[in-house]
Amino acid sequence: MSKFLSKLCVILFYIMVCISFEAHSQNEKSMTYIYDKKPSLLARNVKIGARLFVPKNSIKNKLQKDNFVSLAAPIPKKYFKEFQIDIYQVNNRNVYKFSSKQNSTDKIILYLHGGAYINNIFSGHWHFIAELIRSTSCTIIVPDYPLAPSSNYIDAYNMLDEIYKMLMSETDSQNIIFMGDSAGAGLALAFAQKLSQDVKPQPEQLILISPWLDVSMTNPEIDAVQKKDPVLNAKTLVMAGEKWAANSELNNYLISPIYGDLKGLPLISIFIGTHDVLYPDCNKFKNLADKQNMKLNYFEYNEMLHVWVLFSFLKEAKQAMTQINKLILTENDKK
């Protein structure tokens, strides 16, 4: 009897080893991180302030204005002293290139700003980009891509195609990272999907902060989260999405990348808070990726609001930035 139990234990151990190895090898770079702590006092105060002072109908009000145009916030003068900043044009739009004046790495981040496809770069983006350069020494490319309602998604992709072609002439695709927040994060994912369809090299990875993955906002779970979101209004977001889409269907993957093909994409990392109306679609995307055994890092932060990662003074943002830095930096970069 003891020999039988001994053999059975050996067999069970062997099976467990095989199963654990298989799970690791199938998706060895994927991980799920749940920050389940209660929000810090400062984060709670930011949410209260946002609920009191951020107008949830701002998108609607802007779109009702004649000839509404949003301009990029000026780059703070202090950053011209701290970084090498070059500004050039692609398709008659500005492209901002930030790099460290010392110890720059070979890595380039193509950063696409958020703003519901109607709002341009705001000052918080410049501060976030400065933090990224200080912590990673990467070169960061920030396009002032065309926005609705005067332009649409086709104009933006025409510009991104040209920028990526220029980057590919300067470096290998494995030195390039796509990164963005909100609408810009959705655009980054959709652009990677477009590259796959066009049979063009993929970037090394995608880092998406509070990505807008479906402009139709039809996920039935959004209603429950809407009550908790102090910033975004799902109904007005749809209005912006429709302007961005022009005459195209909202389920076009170039507009709503959650409907796109996930095959052939590089490692994707998503950062999302549970009090963000975009959270249900991020969770849905995670489930889609899991079913397809796709490489995905999923960072979920309890009760955090939209794009909290950009608020560098928050404890939770510092934690997320530490994780982002680890994603960006390789062992070679650290040496």
ZIBEL-V809015 format. One record per residue. N is the residue number from 1. RES is the residue in one letter. OMEGA is omega in whole degrees, -180 to 180 (* if undefined). Layout:
BEGIN
n: <N,N>
res: <RES,RES>
omega: <OMEGA,OMEGA>
END
This chain:
BEGIN
n: <1,2,3,4,5,6,7,8,9,10,11,12,13,14,15,16,17,18,19,20,21,22,23,24,25,26,27,28,29,30,31,32,33,34,35,36,37,38,39,40,41,42,43,44,45,46,47,48,49,50,51,52,53,54,55,56,57,58,59,60,61,62,63,64,65,66,67,68,69,70,71,72,73,74,75,76,77,78,79,80,81,82,83,84,85,86,87,88,89,90,91,92,93,94,95,96,97,98,99,100,101,102,103,104,105,106,107,108,109,110,111,112,113,114,115,116,117,118,119,120,121,122,123,124,125,126,127,128,129,130,131,132,133,134,135,136,137,138,139,140,141,142,143,144,145,146,147,148,149,150,151,152,153,154,155,156,157,158,159,160,161,162,163,164,165,166,167,168,169,170,171,172,173,174,175,176,177,178,179,180,181,182,183,184,185,186,187,188,189,190,191,192,193,194,195,196,197,198,199,200,201,202,203,204,205,206,207,208,209,210,211,212,213,214,215,216,217,218,219,220,221,222,223,224,225,226,227,228,229,230,231,232,233,234,235,236,237,238,239,240,241,242,243,244,245,246,247,248,249,250,251,252,253,254,255,256,257,258,259,260,261,262,263,264,265,266,267,268,269,270,271,272,273,274,275,276,277,278,279,280,281,282,283,284,285,286,287,288,289,290,291,292,293,294,295,296,297,298,299,300,301,302,303,304,305,306,307,308,309,310,311,312,313,314,315,316,317,318,319,320,321,322,323,324,325,326,327,328,329,330,331,332,333,334,335>
res: <M,S,K,F,L,S,K,L,C,V,I,L,F,Y,I,M,V,C,I,S,F,E,A,H,S,Q,N,E,K,S,M,T,Y,I,Y,D,K,K,P,S,L,L,A,R,N,V,K,I,G,A,R,L,F,V,P,K,N,S,I,K,N,K,L,Q,K,D,N,F,V,S,L,A,A,P,I,P,K,K,Y,F,K,E,F,Q,I,D,I,Y,Q,V,N,N,R,N,V,Y,K,F,S,S,K,Q,N,S,T,D,K,I,I,L,Y,L,H,G,G,A,Y,I,N,N,I,F,S,G,H,W,H,F,I,A,E,L,I,R,S,T,S,C,T,I,I,V,P,D,Y,P,L,A,P,S,S,N,Y,I,D,A,Y,N,M,L,D,E,I,Y,K,M,L,M,S,E,T,D,S,Q,N,I,I,F,M,G,D,S,A,G,A,G,L,A,L,A,F,A,Q,K,L,S,Q,D,V,K,P,Q,P,E,Q,L,I,L,I,S,P,W,L,D,V,S,M,T,N,P,E,I,D,A,V,Q,K,K,D,P,V,L,N,A,K,T,L,V,M,A,G,E,K,W,A,A,N,S,E,L,N,N,Y,L,I,S,P,I,Y,G,D,L,K,G,L,P,L,I,S,I,F,I,G,T,H,D,V,L,Y,P,D,C,N,K,F,K,N,L,A,D,K,Q,N,M,K,L,N,Y,F,E,Y,N,E,M,L,H,V,W,V,L,F,S,F,L,K,E,A,K,Q,A,M,T,Q,I,N,K,L,I,L,T,E,N,D,K,K>
omega: <-180,178,-180,179,179,179,-179,178,178,-180,180,178,179,180,-180,178,-179,-179,-178,178,-179,-180,-180,-175,-180,-174,-168,-178,-177,175,174,-179,179,175,-171,178,175,180,177,179,-180,178,178,179,177,179,178,179,179,-180,-177,-168,178,-179,-177,178,-176,179,180,-179,180,-178,179,178,177,176,179,177,178,-179,179,176,179,177,178,-176,-177,-178,175,177,-175,-174,169,-178,176,180,177,-176,172,-178,178,176,-180,170,-177,180,179,175,179,178,179,171,177,176,177,-175,179,176,171,-174,179,-174,175,-179,177,179,176,-179,-176,178,175,-171,179,177,-179,179,179,180,177,178,180,-179,-180,-174,-176,-176,177,168,-177,178,-178,179,169,-172,-178,-176,172,4,-177,178,179,-173,-179,179,-180,-180,176,179,-179,177,-180,180,-178,177,178,180,-179,177,-177,-175,177,-178,-179,173,-174,176,172,-180,178,176,174,179,179,176,175,179,179,179,-179,179,176,177,178,177,178,179,180,-179,177,-177,178,172,-180,-178,176,175,-171,-180,-180,-173,174,-171,-178,-175,179,178,-176,179,-177,-179,-178,-176,-179,-179,-178,-179,-176,-176,-178,-171,-169,175,-175,-177,180,174,179,178,179,179,179,177,179,-177,-176,-178,-178,177,-178,179,171,-174,178,178,179,-171,178,179,-177,179,-179,-178,175,-180,178,177,178,175,-178,174,-175,175,-175,176,-180,-178,177,-179,-179,180,174,177,176,179,178,180,177,180,179,-179,-180,-180,-178,178,-178,170,-175,-178,-177,-177,-175,173,179,-177,-177,178,178,-177,-179,-180,-169,-179,-180,176,-178,177,178,178,180,179,176,179,179,179,179,178,-175,-174,173,178,-179,-180,-175,-174,*>
END
